[in-house]
């Protein structure tokens, strides 16, 4: 086994190099609970808003801008992730996490007080700025408290938090909106966040590098912000425009150019936001690539499942959320179990490969979805897929944190979070295009197969993607919606054909959903190949050991400022 230098020079690590030194097990678990609450805040806010949006638009107006309520949050929370990770390495997890939670709570309060759509969009952006700290720093704190050998049994809770928030978010959003008003989907964050802030402020040590460079990479920060903004706005515009549109393809192309400029700046920056040298680490790089590809395939395809339940199976919006339970149960269970297995065995590569293989099998099964697919069978396919995705949510974090020097744990974790979010955003745009294209291609043939006469089929064959999407997105009785598109003089002649038309549209829709899963199969196979390239490094039993050479500038003495409560809590 190749040997590596030890960050502490072979000495017992100090509090700065191991923030858990002196903390009692109870104190660690209290901090862990507070951190998971912070994670829960960010995850819940991604799911609770959707069910309340119709009522929000009704009260505030601005229907043409409602997409930006979600987009601005995604934009600001994604852009700020790498910055928080880097700053937490330089100035300590505690202040950056408390700043992030505080900004998030301020944004939540202001969002609930919004009087018009413009205010809500601005305040959701503030919320997102705070949310950018929640995921990477919370995971980095877990990395601080527990060594890589211990971390698995707790890191698995990360996937569980996401799964639970996905389950209760839509239902909670609906209940709050229908009872006390949509404002409370934002106010509910405040008590949870205050509890998290209190525990973090009381127990979490402040660990920072006293010689941290003040030469922050301002040019890189500006270019990065503009590039990612262009990318995410371009991908968002793709939902209502084509790739050729300058506000889609043009923004994405400009983003790519600025991305190259960003890499050039980072290669010369004294304190880069994303240290490029980290990508020379084969284990780290393969984990980042695999995570990106998994998110690309999974989150891009899974968005269409609720639509299938609503449109083809006839479920309500709330019911379609609960139909995802088998997938989430598999995800939560395998995320926790895989983390425990990593801690017990010290092995992670095989667990990741098995997970990716199961995910590929699950997506392959789900690509067989048809309008006549029985729900119990689909639930089984979803469960298999969930079991496969679970390890990628927990184990990759352990791998990345174990592969880099302790002084770069924050930026490494934030990069993993960033590429996971970007992968999902790009995947959604690509699979959305595949879905729409396949729907238009399949519709004439499926209508003919269902027995619809050629003259009627020709009417649908000439429909645009937007027209078809408008038809399947209106909800309610599809047959009645179809009749509204037919001139009154022809409705009596068309009525007997309505069942066949509905059957053909349902089957074409199902085949389009199937195509989105086929994209997921491809990207998951590529993620499997990338994971094969991973070098399995022994899990460190303490924070001070490093599996990667540390630059001389990183071998600094670090001081720790522990709060007064830290001493008493450690007894």
C-alpha positions in Angstrom: 0.0 0.0 0.0 1.3 3.4 -1.0 2.2 5.6 2.0 1.3 9.2 2.5 2.5 12.0 4.7 0.6 12.7 7.9 -0.8 16.1 8.3 0.1 16.3 12.0 3.6 15.2 11.4 2.9 11.9 13.2 1.9 13.6 16.5 -1.4 13.3 18.3 -3.8 15.6 16.5 -4.8 18.8 18.3 -8.3 20.1 18.9 -7.9 22.1 15.7 -7.0 19.0 13.7 -9.6 16.9 15.4 -12.6 19.0 16.7 -14.1 15.9 18.4 -11.2 15.6 20.9 -12.7 16.2 24.4 -16.3 16.0 23.3 -18.4 13.4 25.1 -20.4 10.9 23.0 -23.6 12.7 24.2 -22.3 16.1 23.1 -21.4 14.6 19.7 -24.9 13.2 19.3 -26.5 16.5 20.3 -24.5 18.3 17.7 -25.3 15.6 15.2 -29.0 16.1 15.9 -28.7 19.9 15.5 -26.8 19.4 12.2 -29.5 17.0 10.9 -32.1 19.6 11.8 -30.2 22.1 9.6 -30.1 19.5 6.8 -33.8 18.8 7.3 -34.6 22.5 6.9 -32.9 22.7 3.5 -34.3 19.4 2.2 -37.9 20.2 3.5 -37.9 23.6 1.7 -37.2 21.9 -1.6 -40.5 19.9 -1.3 -42.9 21.8 0.9 -43.3 24.8 -1.5 -44.6 23.0 -4.5 -48.1 22.1 -3.1 -48.6 25.7 -1.9 -47.6 27.4 -5.2 -51.2 27.4 -6.7 -52.5 29.2 -3.6 -49.5 31.6 -3.5 -50.1 32.6 -7.1 -53.8 33.1 -6.4 -53.1 35.4 -3.4 -50.1 37.3 -4.8 -50.7 37.2 -8.5 -47.8 37.2 -11.0 -48.6 33.8 -12.5 -46.1 34.3 -15.3 -43.3 34.5 -12.7 -44.3 31.6 -10.4 -41.5 29.3 -11.7 -39.0 31.8 -10.4 -40.1 31.1 -6.8 -38.4 27.7 -7.2 -35.7 28.7 -9.7 -34.2 31.6 -7.6 -33.9 29.3 -4.6 -32.1 26.7 -6.7 -29.9 29.3 -8.2 -28.7 31.0 -5.0 -28.4 27.8 -3.0 -26.3 26.1 -5.8 -24.0 29.0 -6.4 -23.1 29.6 -2.7 -22.3 25.9 -2.0 -18.6 26.1 -3.0 -18.1 29.4 -1.2 -19.4 28.2 2.1 -17.3 25.0 1.8 -14.1 27.0 1.2 -14.8 29.6 3.9 -15.6 26.9 6.4 -12.1 25.4 5.9 -10.5 28.9 6.3 -12.6 30.3 9.2 -14.3 27.4 10.8 -17.5 25.4 10.4 -19.3 26.9 13.4 -19.5 30.6 12.3 -20.2 29.7 8.6 -23.0 27.3 9.5 -24.6 29.7 12.0 -24.4 32.5 9.4 -26.0 30.2 6.8 -28.8 29.0 9.1 -29.4 32.6 10.3 -29.7 33.9 6.7 -32.0 31.0 5.8 -34.3 31.9 8.8 -34.3 35.6 7.9 -35.3 34.6 4.3 -38.0 32.3 5.6 -39.5 35.0 7.8 -39.4 37.5 5.0 -40.9 35.0 2.5 -43.8 34.5 4.8 -44.4 38.2 5.0 -44.3 38.7 1.2 -47.1 40.9 -0.2 -46.4 40.3 -3.9 -44.6 37.9 -6.1 -41.6 40.2 -6.6 -41.0 40.3 -2.9 -41.4 36.5 -2.6 -38.9 35.8 -5.3 -36.3 38.2 -3.8 -36.8 36.7 -0.3 -36.6 33.1 -1.6 -33.3 34.1 -3.1 -32.2 35.2 0.4 -33.4 31.9 1.7 -31.3 30.1 -0.9 -28.2 32.1 0.0 -28.5 30.6 3.5 -29.4 27.2 2.3 -26.1 26.9 0.4 -24.4 26.5 3.8 -26.8 23.8 5.1 -25.8 20.8 3.1 -22.0 21.0 2.7 -21.1 22.4 6.1 -23.5 20.1 7.9 -21.9 17.1 6.2 -18.4 18.6 6.9 -19.3 18.9 10.6 -20.2 15.2 10.7 -16.7 14.7 9.1 -15.2 16.8 11.9 -16.9 14.9 14.7 -16.3 11.4 13.6 -13.3 9.8 11.9 -13.8 8.1 8.5 -13.8 4.8 10.2 -16.7 5.9 12.5 -18.5 8.2 10.0 -20.5 5.6 8.0 -23.0 4.8 10.8 -24.0 8.5 11.0 -23.5 9.6 7.4 -26.3 7.2 6.3 -28.7 9.5 8.1 -28.1 12.1 5.4 -30.1 10.0 2.9 -32.7 9.3 5.5 -33.2 13.0 6.1 -33.8 13.6 2.4 -36.2 10.7 2.2 -38.2 11.8 5.2 -38.4 15.4 3.9 -39.5 14.1 0.5 -42.3 12.1 2.2 -43.7 14.7 4.6 -42.9 17.9 2.6 -45.8 17.9 0.1 -48.3 16.7 2.7 -47.2 19.3 5.3 -47.3 22.0 2.6 -50.8 21.1 1.7 -52.0 20.9 5.3 -50.5 24.2 6.3 -51.8 25.9 3.2 -55.3 24.6 3.7 -55.5 25.3 7.5 -53.4 28.3 8.6 -52.2 29.6 5.3 -49.3 29.3 2.9 -47.2 31.8 4.9 -46.6 29.0 7.5 -44.7 26.8 5.0 -42.0 29.4 5.6 -42.7 30.2 9.3 -42.4 26.5 10.2 -38.7 26.7 9.5 -38.1 29.3 12.3 -38.6 27.1 15.5 -36.6 24.2 13.9 -33.8 26.5 12.9 -33.6 28.3 16.3 -33.2 24.9 18.1 -30.4 24.0 15.6 -28.7 27.4 16.1 -28.9 27.1 20.0 -27.3 23.6 20.1 -24.6 24.5 17.5 -23.8 27.7 19.3 -23.5 26.0 22.6 -21.6 22.9 21.8 -19.8 23.1 18.5 -16.1 24.2 18.8 -14.8 27.0 16.6 -11.9 25.6 14.7 -10.0 27.8 12.2 -6.6 28.3 10.6 -4.9 31.4 12.2 -2.7 31.8 9.1 -5.5 31.6 6.7 -4.8 33.7 3.6 -6.9 36.8 3.2 -6.2 36.7 -0.6 -9.7 35.4 -1.4 -10.3 34.6 -5.0 -12.6 37.5 -5.9 -12.2 37.3 -9.7 -12.8 33.5 -9.5 -15.9 34.1 -7.3 -17.4 36.7 -9.8 -16.8 34.5 -12.9 -18.1 31.4 -11.1 -21.3 33.2 -10.0 -22.0 34.5 -13.5 -21.2 31.2 -15.2 -23.4 29.1 -12.9 -26.2 31.7 -13.1 -26.2 31.5 -16.9 -26.2 27.7 -16.8 -29.1 27.4 -14.4 -31.2 30.1 -16.0 -30.6 28.5 -19.4 -31.6 25.1 -18.1 -34.7 26.6 -16.5 -35.7 28.4 -19.8 -35.4 25.0 -21.5 -38.7 24.0 -19.9 -40.5 26.4 -22.2 -38.2 26.9 -25.1 -35.9 25.0 -27.5 -32.1 24.5 -27.3 -31.7 26.8 -30.2 -33.2 29.7 -28.3 -30.5 32.3 -27.4 -31.9 32.3 -23.8 -31.3 28.6 -23.6 -28.5 27.5 -25.8 -26.9 30.9 -25.9 -26.7 31.2 -22.1 -25.4 27.6 -21.7 -22.7 28.2 -24.3 -21.7 31.4 -22.6 -21.6 29.5 -19.3 -19.2 27.0 -20.8 -16.9 29.7 -22.0 -16.9 31.4 -18.6 -16.4 28.0 -17.0 -13.1 27.6 -18.9 -12.1 31.1 -17.8 -12.9 30.1 -14.2 -10.6 27.1 -14.4 -7.8 29.3 -15.8 -8.3 31.7 -12.8 -8.4 28.9 -10.3 -5.1 27.5 -11.6 -3.4 30.7 -10.7 -5.3 31.8 -7.5 -3.4 31.8 -4.2 -6.6 30.7 -2.4 -8.8 29.1 -5.0 -12.5 28.5 -4.4 -12.1 25.0 -5.9 -8.5 23.8 -5.6 -7.8 22.1 -8.9 -5.1 19.9 -7.4 -7.8 17.9 -5.6 -8.8 16.4 -8.9 -5.4 14.7 -9.3 -6.7 12.4 -6.6 -8.2 9.5 -8.5 -10.6 8.4 -5.7 -11.9 11.9 -5.2 -12.3 12.6 -9.0 -14.1 9.3 -9.7 -16.5 10.0 -6.8 -17.3 13.4 -8.1 -17.9 12.1 -11.6 -20.0 9.2 -10.4 -22.1 11.5 -8.2 -22.7 13.9 -11.1 -23.8 11.0 -13.4 -26.0 9.4 -10.8 -27.8 12.7 -10.1 -28.1 13.3 -13.8 -29.9 10.1 -14.5 -31.9 9.6 -11.3 -33.2 13.1 -10.5 -33.8 13.8 -14.2 -35.9 10.7 -14.7 -37.7 10.5 -11.3 -39.4 13.8 -11.9 -41.8 12.1 -14.3 -43.0 9.4 -12.0 -45.5 11.6 -10.1 -46.8 12.9 -13.5 -47.4 9.3 -14.6 -49.3 8.5 -11.4 -51.5 11.6 -11.9 -52.0 11.5 -15.7 -52.1 7.7 -16.5 -53.1 6.2 -13.1 -55.5 9.0 -12.2 -54.0 9.7 -8.7 -54.4 13.1 -7.1 -51.3 15.3 -6.6 -51.1 14.3 -2.9 -51.6 10.6 -3.8 -48.9 10.7 -6.4 -46.4 11.8 -3.7 -47.3 8.9 -1.5 -47.0 6.5 -4.5 -43.3 7.2 -4.2 -43.0 5.6 -0.8 -41.6 2.3 -2.0 -38.7 4.1 -3.7 -38.1 6.3 -0.6 -38.3 3.3 1.8 -35.6 1.5 -0.3 -33.5 4.7 -0.4 -33.7 5.4 3.3 -33.0 1.8 4.4 -30.1 1.3 2.0 -28.6 4.7 2.9 -28.5 3.8 6.6 -27.4 0.2 6.1 -24.7 1.0 3.6 -23.2 3.5 6.0 -23.2 1.0 8.8 -21.5 -1.6 6.6 -18.8 0.8 5.7 -18.0 1.5 9.3 -18.0 -2.2 10.2 -16.0 -3.5 7.3 -13.9 -0.5 6.3 -14.8 -1.2 2.7 -16.8 1.0 0.4 -16.0 0.3 -3.2 -17.9 -2.9 -3.4 -20.9 -1.3 -1.7 -20.9 1.5 -4.2 -20.6 -0.8 -7.2 -23.4 -3.0 -5.9 -25.6 0.0 -5.3 -25.0 1.3 -8.8 -25.7 -2.1 -10.3 -29.0 -2.3 -8.4 -29.9 1.2 -9.5 -29.2 0.2 -13.1 -31.4 -2.9 -12.7 -34.1 -0.8 -11.1 -34.1 1.8 -13.9 -34.1 -0.9 -16.5 -37.2 -2.5 -14.9 -38.8 1.0 -14.7 -38.1 1.6 -18.4 -40.7 -1.2 -19.0 -43.4 1.1 -17.7 -46.6 1.1 -19.8 -50.1 2.4 -19.4 -51.2 -1.1 -18.3 -48.4 -1.6 -15.7 -49.8 -2.9 -12.4 -49.0 -0.7 -9.4 -47.6 -3.5 -7.2 -45.1 -4.4 -10.0 -44.1 -0.7 -10.4 -43.7 -0.4 -6.6 -41.3 -3.3 -6.6 -39.2 -1.7 -9.4 -39.2 1.5 -7.5 -38.0 -0.2 -4.4 -35.1 -1.8 -6.2 -34.1 1.6 -7.6 -34.3 3.2 -4.2 -32.1 0.5 -2.7 -29.5 1.2 -5.4 -29.6 5.0 -5.0 -29.3 4.9 -1.2 -25.5 4.1 -1.0 -24.7 7.0 -3.4 -26.2 9.5 -1.0 -24.2 8.4 2.0 -21.1 6.4 1.0 -19.7 8.9 -1.6 -19.5 11.5 1.1 -17.4 9.2 3.3 -15.1 8.4 0.4 -14.5 12.0 -0.6 -13.9 13.1 3.0 -11.5 10.2 3.6 -9.6 10.9 0.4 -8.5 14.5 1.0 -6.5 16.2 3.8 -8.5 17.2 6.8 -7.8 20.8 6.1 -9.7 20.5 2.8 -12.7 18.5 4.1 -15.1 21.5 3.8 -14.3 22.3 0.2 -14.3 18.6 -0.8 -17.7 18.1 0.7 -19.1 21.3 -0.9 -17.8 20.2 -4.3 -19.6 16.9 -3.9 -22.8 18.7 -3.0 -22.4 21.2 -5.9 -21.9 18.5 -8.6 -24.8 16.5 -7.2 -27.1 19.6 -7.6 -25.7 20.5 -11.0 -26.1 16.9 -12.2 -29.7 16.9 -11.3 -30.4 20.3 -13.0 -28.7 19.2 -16.2 -30.4 15.8 -16.1 -33.8 17.4 -15.7 -33.3 19.5 -18.8 -31.9 16.6 -21.0 -34.5 14.1 -19.9 -37.3 16.7 -20.3 -36.2 17.1 -23.9 -36.1 13.3 -24.4 -39.5 12.9 -22.9 -41.2 15.6 -25.0 -39.6 14.4 -28.3 -40.6 10.8 -27.6 -44.1 11.8 -26.7 -44.6 13.6 -30.1 -43.0 10.7 -32.0 -45.1 8.0 -30.3 -48.5 9.6 -30.2 -49.6 9.0 -33.9 -48.6 5.4 -33.8 -50.2 4.7 -30.4 -53.5 6.3 -31.5 -53.5 4.2 -34.6 -52.9 1.0 -32.6 -55.7 2.0 -30.3 -58.1 2.1 -33.3 -58.4 5.8 -33.8 -59.2 6.6 -37.5 -56.5 8.2 -39.6 -58.1 11.6 -40.0 -58.3 12.1 -36.3 -54.8 10.8 -35.8 -53.6 13.4 -38.3 -55.0 16.1 -36.1 -52.8 15.0 -33.2 -49.8 14.3 -35.5 -49.6 17.9 -36.3 -49.6 19.0 -32.7 -46.6 20.7 -31.1 -44.9 19.6 -28.0 -46.4 22.6 -26.1 -49.9 21.8 -27.2 -49.7 18.2 -26.1 -48.1 19.2 -22.9 -50.9 21.7 -22.2 -53.4 18.9 -22.8 -51.8 16.4 -20.5 -51.1 19.0 -17.8 -54.6 20.4 -17.3 -55.7 17.5 -15.0 -59.3 16.3 -14.6 -61.2 14.2 -17.1 -58.9 13.8 -20.1 -61.8 12.8 -22.3 -63.7 16.0 -21.5 -60.6 18.0 -22.1 -60.2 16.5 -25.5 -63.8 17.4 -26.4 -63.1 21.1 -25.6 -60.6 21.1 -28.4 -63.1 19.7 -30.9 -65.6 22.0 -32.8 -69.1 21.5 -31.4 -70.4 20.3 -34.8 -67.9 17.3 -34.7 -68.2 16.4 -31.0 -71.0 13.8 -31.5 -68.9 12.0 -34.1 -65.8 12.1 -31.9 -67.4 11.0 -28.6 -67.3 7.3 -29.4 -63.6 7.5 -30.2 -62.7 9.2 -26.8 -61.8 5.9 -25.0 -59.4 4.9 -27.8 -57.9 8.4 -28.0 -57.3 8.4 -24.2 -55.8 4.9 -24.4 -53.4 6.0 -27.2 -52.3 9.2 -25.3 -51.7 7.3 -22.1 -49.6 4.7 -23.9 -47.6 7.4 -25.7 -47.1 9.2 -22.4 -45.9 6.0 -20.7 -43.4 5.3 -23.5 -42.1 8.9 -23.1 -41.6 8.3 -19.4 -39.8 5.0 -20.3 -37.4 7.0 -22.5 -36.5 9.2 -19.6 -35.5 6.1 -17.6 -33.4 4.9 -20.5 -31.3 8.1 -20.1 -30.9 7.2 -16.5 -29.7 3.7 -17.4 -27.0 5.1 -19.6 -25.7 7.6 -17.0 -25.8 5.1 -14.2 -23.7 2.6 -16.3 -21.2 5.4 -16.9 -21.2 6.1 -13.1 -20.5 2.5 -12.5 -17.5 2.7 -14.9 -16.2 5.8 -13.2 -16.5 4.1 -9.8 -14.4 1.2 -11.0 -11.5 3.6 -11.4 -11.8 4.5 -7.7 -8.8 3.4 -5.5 -10.1 2.1 -2.2 -8.1 3.8 0.5 -8.1 2.5 4.1 -10.5 4.5 6.3 -8.6 6.7 8.6 -9.0 5.9 12.3 -8.2 9.5 13.2 -8.5 12.9 11.6 -4.8 13.6 11.4 -3.8 11.0 8.8 -4.0 12.1 5.2 -4.3 10.0 2.1 -3.1 12.8 -0.2 0.1 14.8 -0.2 -0.5 18.1 1.6 0.9 21.3 0.1 3.4 23.1 2.4 0.9 26.0 2.7 -1.6 23.6 4.3 0.9 22.3 6.9 0.0 25.1 9.4 -0.6 25.1 13.1 -4.3 25.6 13.7 -5.9 27.0 16.8 -9.3 26.2 18.2 -11.6 28.5 20.2 -14.0 26.3 22.1 -17.1 27.9 23.7 -17.4 27.8 27.4 -20.2 25.3 27.2 -17.8 23.0 25.3 -15.8 22.2 28.4 -18.8 21.4 30.6 -20.5 19.4 27.9 -17.5 17.2 27.4 -17.3 16.0 31.0 
